[in-house]
Amino acid sequence: MRREKLLILTAVALTLPWIVSFVCKMQYPPQVTALLSGLAIVSSAFLISWSAETAEVDIPRSLSLAVVALLAVLPEYAVDSYFAWMAGKVGGSYVHYATANMTGANRLLIGIGWSLVALTAMIKSKKMVVELDEGLRLETFILFVATIYSFTIPLRGNIHPLDSLIFISLFSLYIYLATKAYKEEFELEGVPKYLASFSKRMRRVIVVTLLLFSAFVIFISVEAFAEGLIGTAKSFGLDEFLMVQWIAPLSSESPEFVVAMYLVRRMRVTAGINALISSKVNQWTLLIGSLPVIYSIALGFLSPLPLDDRQKEEILLTSAQSLFGLAIISNLRITLWEALSLSALFLSQFVYESVETRYFLSAVYIALSIPIIVRERENIKKSIKYVAKVINS
């Protein structure tokens, strides 16, 4: 257990430079501020991930699904919520940043997360295909509904409070059905296993302490991290939108990637893929749905979150990529070429950054998705029947 203790101590230690800086009100260049606060957020995200998994030992399985689902993406919510709040209070560029962070996080999950986990599983198993379990049909169904609906957002030019109601309702339905659906049971490994070895009372004290500590660190770090990223972009003449869109999600999503890769290395492929798909469900329902709510609270009255042309393009591209990812896994299999296509199409957007590129990639994603969906229509029907069965169970 020496390694596990070292991991926990390292995660806590990496938060201390920013905690000291915050308490002592130290001033740094924006890049240093972003680095220190970003390390604090990433470290806290790992502590949350370990604590949430350990908490499953002591709380009912149905409740743990909801708790873990929310805690796992807390860092991402914190960053995006800050931008949505500032959009309502200050306006200006912050309106763009809220959408930038959300679309970046979602595209990273599929373009890098899903493909990397699948490719790692293929290397580990020495097979050219990854087989997934029936239990993933619930996630794919919810994602499919959310994705189809998301195509209406760029057409309307805003994210409306009515969208919030629909997306949050979808998330609530997902959590409700997840409590009834079959889930893979497994033994804890690594840090969670170490934490679970303590007595019941001590384990609960440790878990609650780590969660509260992590929440505190994220709370004092998120503003500095967000503003540090923007300041860094300005200092070096970089695109602020792209900095917020990709660097912030890379920091907040890193624990989920690490956990998924860890599971795959232990040949628990479905669990690893499921971790990322569940995160995608959370972000493509609850996260996007919460933005107009936070924006309206900051404004002081109910209002849609407005989108300019760039934001509409980004959401369209994110929806199109989501549709392609779902089309690929509709048959619960990922082949080598499908995994490579996910990553290749994702990376191609950085070759030439333009309006035309975003529309072209969106068209490519949709054009590739439609034939697959038609071909796999029977599997889509199976997903609908699976969800109906869970509802009636």
C-alpha positions as CSV (number, residue, x, y, z in Angstrom):
1,M,0.0,0.0,0.0
2,R,3.1,2.2,0.0
3,R,2.4,3.3,-3.6
4,E,-1.2,4.2,-2.9
5,K,-0.1,6.4,0.1
6,L,2.4,8.1,-2.1
7,L,-0.2,8.8,-4.8
8,I,-2.5,10.4,-2.2
9,L,0.2,12.5,-0.6
10,T,1.5,13.6,-4.1
11,A,-2.0,14.7,-5.1
12,V,-2.5,16.7,-1.9
13,A,1.0,18.2,-2.1
14,L,0.4,19.4,-5.6
15,T,-2.5,21.5,-4.4
16,L,-0.5,23.2,-1.7
17,P,1.4,25.8,-3.8
18,W,-1.8,27.3,-5.0
19,I,-3.5,27.1,-1.6
20,V,-0.5,29.0,-0.1
21,S,-0.6,31.5,-3.0
22,F,-4.3,32.0,-2.6
23,V,-4.2,32.5,1.2
24,C,-1.2,34.8,1.0
25,K,-2.7,36.7,-2.0
26,M,0.5,36.2,-4.1
27,Q,0.5,37.7,-7.6
28,Y,2.0,35.9,-10.6
29,P,2.2,36.2,-14.3
30,P,-1.0,34.7,-15.9
31,Q,0.9,31.6,-17.1
32,V,2.2,30.8,-13.6
33,T,-1.3,31.4,-12.1
34,A,-2.8,29.0,-14.7
35,L,-0.1,26.4,-14.0
36,L,-0.4,26.4,-10.2
37,S,-4.2,26.6,-10.1
38,G,-4.5,24.1,-12.9
39,L,-2.3,21.6,-11.0
40,A,-4.5,22.1,-7.9
41,I,-7.7,21.4,-10.0
42,V,-6.1,18.3,-11.6
43,S,-4.9,16.9,-8.3
44,S,-8.3,17.6,-6.7
45,A,-10.0,15.8,-9.6
46,F,-7.9,12.7,-8.8
47,L,-8.8,12.9,-5.1
48,I,-12.5,13.2,-6.0
49,S,-12.3,10.2,-8.4
50,W,-10.6,8.0,-5.8
51,S,-13.0,9.1,-3.0
52,A,-16.1,8.7,-5.2
53,E,-15.2,5.1,-6.1
54,T,-14.4,4.3,-2.5
55,A,-17.7,5.7,-1.4
56,E,-19.5,3.0,-3.4
57,V,-18.6,0.6,-0.6
58,D,-20.7,2.5,2.0
59,I,-23.7,3.8,0.1
60,P,-26.5,2.0,-1.8
61,R,-25.6,1.1,-5.4
62,S,-28.4,3.1,-6.8
63,L,-27.3,6.2,-5.0
64,S,-23.7,5.7,-5.8
65,L,-24.4,5.8,-9.5
66,A,-25.8,9.3,-9.2
67,V,-23.1,10.5,-6.8
68,V,-20.2,9.2,-8.7
69,A,-21.6,10.5,-12.0
70,L,-21.8,14.0,-10.6
71,L,-18.5,14.0,-8.6
72,A,-16.5,12.6,-11.5
73,V,-17.2,15.7,-13.7
74,L,-17.2,18.3,-10.9
75,P,-13.9,20.0,-12.1
76,E,-15.3,20.4,-15.6
77,Y,-18.6,21.8,-14.2
78,A,-16.7,24.2,-12.0
79,V,-14.7,25.7,-15.0
80,D,-17.7,25.9,-17.3
81,S,-20.0,27.3,-14.5
82,Y,-17.5,30.1,-13.9
83,F,-17.6,31.1,-17.5
84,A,-21.4,30.9,-17.6
85,W,-21.7,33.0,-14.4
86,M,-19.3,35.6,-15.7
87,A,-21.2,35.7,-19.0
88,G,-24.2,36.8,-17.1
89,K,-22.4,39.2,-14.9
90,V,-19.9,40.8,-17.4
91,G,-21.0,39.5,-20.8
92,G,-18.5,40.1,-23.6
93,S,-16.1,37.2,-24.4
94,Y,-17.2,35.2,-21.4
95,V,-20.3,34.2,-23.4
96,H,-18.0,32.6,-26.0
97,Y,-15.8,30.9,-23.3
98,A,-18.7,29.0,-21.8
99,T,-19.5,27.3,-25.1
100,A,-15.9,26.8,-25.9
101,N,-15.1,24.9,-22.8
102,M,-18.2,22.7,-23.2
103,T,-17.6,21.8,-26.8
104,G,-13.9,21.2,-26.2
105,A,-14.6,18.8,-23.3
106,N,-17.2,16.8,-25.3
107,R,-15.0,16.5,-28.4
108,L,-12.0,15.4,-26.4
109,L,-13.9,12.6,-24.8
110,I,-14.8,11.0,-28.1
111,G,-11.9,12.1,-30.3
112,I,-9.1,11.2,-27.8
113,G,-10.8,9.3,-25.0
114,W,-12.9,6.7,-26.8
115,S,-10.3,6.1,-29.6
116,L,-7.3,5.9,-27.2
117,V,-9.1,3.5,-24.8
118,A,-10.2,1.3,-27.8
119,L,-6.7,1.2,-29.3
120,T,-5.1,0.4,-26.0
121,A,-7.5,-2.5,-25.5
122,M,-6.7,-3.8,-29.0
123,I,-2.9,-3.7,-28.3
124,K,-3.5,-5.4,-24.9
125,S,-5.7,-8.1,-26.3
126,K,-3.9,-8.4,-29.6
127,K,-7.2,-8.2,-31.4
128,M,-8.3,-5.8,-34.1
129,V,-11.8,-5.3,-32.5
130,V,-13.2,-4.4,-29.1
131,E,-16.4,-6.1,-28.0
132,L,-18.6,-4.1,-25.6
133,D,-21.3,-5.3,-23.2
134,E,-25.1,-5.0,-23.6
135,G,-25.2,-2.7,-20.5
136,L,-23.9,0.2,-22.7
137,R,-27.1,0.3,-24.6
138,L,-28.6,2.6,-22.0
139,E,-25.9,5.2,-22.3
140,T,-25.9,5.0,-26.1
141,F,-29.7,5.5,-26.2
142,I,-29.6,8.6,-23.9
143,L,-26.7,10.0,-25.9
144,F,-28.5,9.4,-29.2
145,V,-31.6,11.3,-28.0
146,A,-29.5,14.2,-26.6
147,T,-27.4,14.3,-29.8
148,I,-30.4,14.4,-32.2
149,Y,-31.9,17.2,-30.1
150,S,-28.6,19.1,-29.9
151,F,-28.7,19.7,-33.7
152,T,-31.6,22.2,-33.0
153,I,-29.4,24.5,-31.0
154,P,-27.2,26.0,-33.8
155,L,-30.4,26.4,-35.9
156,R,-32.0,28.6,-33.1
157,G,-28.8,30.5,-32.2
158,N,-29.0,30.1,-28.4
159,I,-29.2,27.6,-25.6
160,H,-32.7,28.2,-24.1
161,P,-33.9,27.5,-20.6
162,L,-36.3,25.1,-22.3
163,D,-33.2,23.2,-23.5
164,S,-32.1,23.1,-19.9
165,L,-35.3,21.4,-19.0
166,I,-35.0,18.8,-21.7
167,F,-31.3,18.1,-21.2
168,I,-31.6,17.9,-17.4
169,S,-34.7,15.7,-17.7
170,L,-32.7,13.4,-20.0
171,F,-29.9,13.2,-17.4
172,S,-32.4,12.5,-14.6
173,L,-33.9,9.7,-16.7
174,Y,-30.4,8.3,-17.3
175,I,-29.7,8.2,-13.5
176,Y,-33.1,6.7,-12.7
177,L,-32.7,4.0,-15.3
178,A,-29.0,3.4,-14.4
179,T,-30.2,2.5,-10.9
180,K,-32.4,-0.3,-12.4
181,A,-30.1,-1.5,-15.1
182,Y,-27.5,-4.2,-14.7
183,K,-24.0,-2.9,-13.9
184,E,-20.7,-4.7,-13.8
185,E,-19.7,-5.5,-10.3
186,F,-16.0,-5.3,-9.6
187,E,-13.4,-5.3,-6.9
188,L,-11.7,-2.0,-6.0
189,E,-8.2,-1.5,-7.1
190,G,-5.3,0.9,-6.5
191,V,-6.0,3.9,-4.2
192,P,-9.8,3.1,-3.7
193,K,-8.8,-0.4,-2.6
194,Y,-6.4,1.1,-0.1
195,L,-8.9,3.5,1.3
196,A,-11.5,0.8,1.5
197,S,-9.2,-1.2,3.8
198,F,-9.8,1.1,6.7
199,S,-12.5,0.5,9.2
200,K,-16.0,1.7,8.2
201,R,-15.9,4.8,10.4
202,M,-12.3,5.8,9.5
203,R,-13.0,5.1,5.8
204,R,-16.0,7.5,5.8
205,V,-14.1,10.2,7.6
206,I,-11.3,9.9,5.1
207,V,-13.6,10.0,2.1
208,V,-15.6,12.9,3.3
209,T,-12.5,14.8,4.2
210,L,-10.9,14.3,0.8
211,L,-14.1,15.3,-0.9
212,L,-14.5,18.5,1.1
213,F,-10.8,19.3,0.7
214,S,-11.1,18.8,-3.1
215,A,-14.2,20.9,-3.4
216,F,-12.5,23.7,-1.4
217,V,-9.4,23.6,-3.6
218,I,-11.5,23.6,-6.8
219,F,-13.6,26.5,-5.4
220,I,-10.5,28.7,-4.8
221,S,-8.8,27.6,-8.0
222,V,-11.4,27.8,-10.7
223,E,-11.5,31.6,-11.2
224,A,-7.7,31.9,-11.2
225,F,-7.3,29.0,-13.6
226,A,-9.9,30.4,-16.0
227,E,-8.5,33.9,-15.9
228,G,-5.0,32.6,-16.0
229,L,-5.7,30.8,-19.3
230,I,-7.2,33.9,-20.8
231,G,-4.3,36.1,-19.6
232,T,-1.8,33.6,-20.9
233,A,-3.4,33.6,-24.4
234,K,-3.3,37.4,-24.5
235,S,0.3,37.5,-23.3
236,F,1.5,35.2,-26.0
237,G,-0.9,36.4,-28.8
238,L,-2.8,33.1,-28.8
239,D,-6.4,32.5,-29.6
240,E,-8.2,32.9,-26.3
241,F,-11.2,30.8,-27.5
242,L,-8.9,27.9,-28.4
243,M,-7.0,28.1,-25.1
244,V,-10.3,27.8,-23.2
245,Q,-11.6,25.2,-25.5
246,W,-8.7,22.7,-25.3
247,I,-6.4,23.4,-22.4
248,A,-9.1,23.8,-19.7
249,P,-10.8,20.5,-20.6
250,L,-7.5,18.7,-20.9
251,S,-6.8,19.6,-17.2
252,S,-10.3,18.7,-15.9
253,E,-10.7,15.6,-18.0
254,S,-7.3,14.0,-17.2
255,P,-8.5,11.9,-14.2
256,E,-11.2,10.3,-16.3
257,F,-8.8,9.4,-19.0
258,V,-6.4,7.9,-16.5
259,V,-9.1,5.9,-14.8
260,A,-10.4,4.6,-18.1
261,M,-6.9,3.6,-19.2
262,Y,-6.2,1.9,-15.9
263,L,-9.4,-0.2,-16.3
264,V,-8.5,-1.2,-19.9
265,R,-5.0,-2.2,-18.8
266,R,-6.7,-4.6,-16.5
267,M,-8.7,-5.9,-19.4
268,R,-11.9,-4.4,-18.1
269,V,-12.6,-2.8,-21.5
270,T,-16.4,-2.2,-21.1
271,A,-15.8,-0.5,-17.7
272,G,-13.2,1.7,-19.2
273,I,-15.3,2.7,-22.2
274,N,-18.3,3.1,-20.0
275,A,-16.5,5.5,-17.7
276,L,-15.9,7.8,-20.7
277,I,-19.4,7.3,-22.2
278,S,-21.0,8.1,-18.9
279,S,-18.9,11.2,-18.7
280,K,-20.1,12.1,-22.2
281,V,-23.7,11.6,-21.1
282,N,-23.2,13.9,-18.1
283,Q,-21.6,16.6,-20.2
284,W,-24.0,16.3,-23.2
285,T,-27.0,16.6,-20.9
286,L,-26.5,18.1,-17.4
287,L,-23.5,20.3,-18.3
288,I,-25.0,21.9,-21.4
289,G,-28.4,22.1,-19.7
290,S,-26.9,23.9,-16.7
291,L,-25.4,26.8,-18.7
292,P,-28.6,28.8,-19.4
293,V,-29.6,28.2,-15.7
294,I,-26.4,29.7,-14.3
295,Y,-26.4,32.4,-16.9
296,S,-29.9,33.4,-16.0
297,I,-29.1,33.4,-12.3
298,A,-26.2,35.7,-12.9
299,L,-28.3,38.0,-15.0
300,G,-31.1,38.0,-12.4
301,F,-33.8,37.0,-14.9
302,L,-34.6,34.1,-17.2
303,S,-32.7,34.3,-20.5
304,P,-31.3,32.1,-23.2
305,L,-27.5,31.9,-23.5
306,P,-26.8,33.6,-26.9
307,L,-24.5,32.1,-29.5
308,D,-22.6,33.9,-32.2
309,D,-21.7,32.3,-35.6
310,R,-18.5,30.7,-34.2
311,Q,-20.3,29.1,-31.3
312,K,-23.0,27.7,-33.6
313,E,-20.3,26.2,-35.8
314,E,-18.6,24.6,-32.7
315,I,-21.9,23.1,-31.4
316,L,-22.8,21.8,-34.8
317,L,-19.3,20.1,-35.1
318,T,-19.7,18.7,-31.6
319,S,-23.1,17.3,-32.4
320,A,-21.9,15.8,-35.7
321,Q,-18.9,14.1,-34.0
322,S,-21.2,12.7,-31.3
323,L,-23.5,11.3,-33.9
324,F,-20.5,9.6,-35.6
325,G,-19.2,8.2,-32.3
326,L,-22.6,6.8,-31.5
327,A,-23.0,5.3,-35.0
328,I,-19.7,3.5,-34.5
329,I,-20.6,1.9,-31.2
330,S,-24.2,1.2,-32.0
331,N,-23.3,-2.5,-32.7
332,L,-21.3,-2.6,-29.4
333,R,-18.1,-3.1,-31.4
334,I,-15.2,-0.8,-32.2
335,T,-12.8,-1.9,-35.0
336,L,-9.3,-0.7,-35.5
337,W,-10.3,1.5,-38.5
338,E,-13.2,3.0,-36.5
339,A,-10.9,3.9,-33.6
340,L,-8.4,5.4,-35.9
341,S,-11.1,7.4,-37.8
342,L,-12.3,8.9,-34.5
343,S,-8.9,10.2,-33.6
344,A,-7.9,11.2,-37.2
345,L,-11.0,13.2,-37.8
346,F,-10.7,14.9,-34.4
347,L,-7.0,15.9,-35.0
348,S,-7.8,17.1,-38.6
349,Q,-9.6,20.1,-37.2
350,F,-6.3,21.5,-36.0
351,V,-4.6,21.3,-39.4
352,Y,-6.5,24.4,-40.7
353,E,-8.6,26.4,-38.3
354,S,-11.4,28.1,-40.2
355,V,-15.2,28.3,-40.6
356,E,-15.0,26.2,-43.8
357,T,-13.1,23.4,-41.9
358,R,-15.7,23.2,-39.2
359,Y,-18.6,23.0,-41.6
360,F,-16.6,20.5,-43.8
361,L,-15.8,18.2,-40.9
362,S,-19.4,18.4,-39.6
363,A,-20.6,17.3,-43.1
364,V,-18.1,14.5,-43.1
365,Y,-19.1,13.3,-39.7
366,I,-22.8,13.3,-40.7
367,A,-22.2,11.7,-44.1
368,L,-20.2,8.9,-42.5
369,S,-22.8,8.4,-39.8
370,I,-26.0,8.0,-41.9
371,P,-24.9,4.9,-43.8
372,I,-23.8,3.3,-40.5
373,I,-27.0,4.1,-38.7
374,V,-29.0,2.7,-41.6
375,R,-26.9,-0.5,-41.6
376,E,-27.1,-0.8,-37.8
377,R,-30.8,0.1,-37.5
378,E,-31.5,-3.3,-35.9
379,N,-29.0,-2.6,-33.2
380,I,-30.6,0.8,-32.6
381,K,-33.9,-1.0,-32.2
382,K,-32.3,-3.4,-29.7
383,S,-31.1,-0.4,-27.7
384,I,-34.7,1.0,-27.6
385,K,-36.0,-2.5,-26.5
386,Y,-33.3,-2.7,-23.9
387,V,-34.3,0.7,-22.4
388,A,-38.0,-0.3,-22.5
389,K,-37.1,-3.5,-20.6
390,V,-35.2,-1.5,-18.0
391,I,-38.2,0.9,-17.6
392,N,-40.6,-2.1,-17.1
393,S,-38.3,-4.0,-14.7
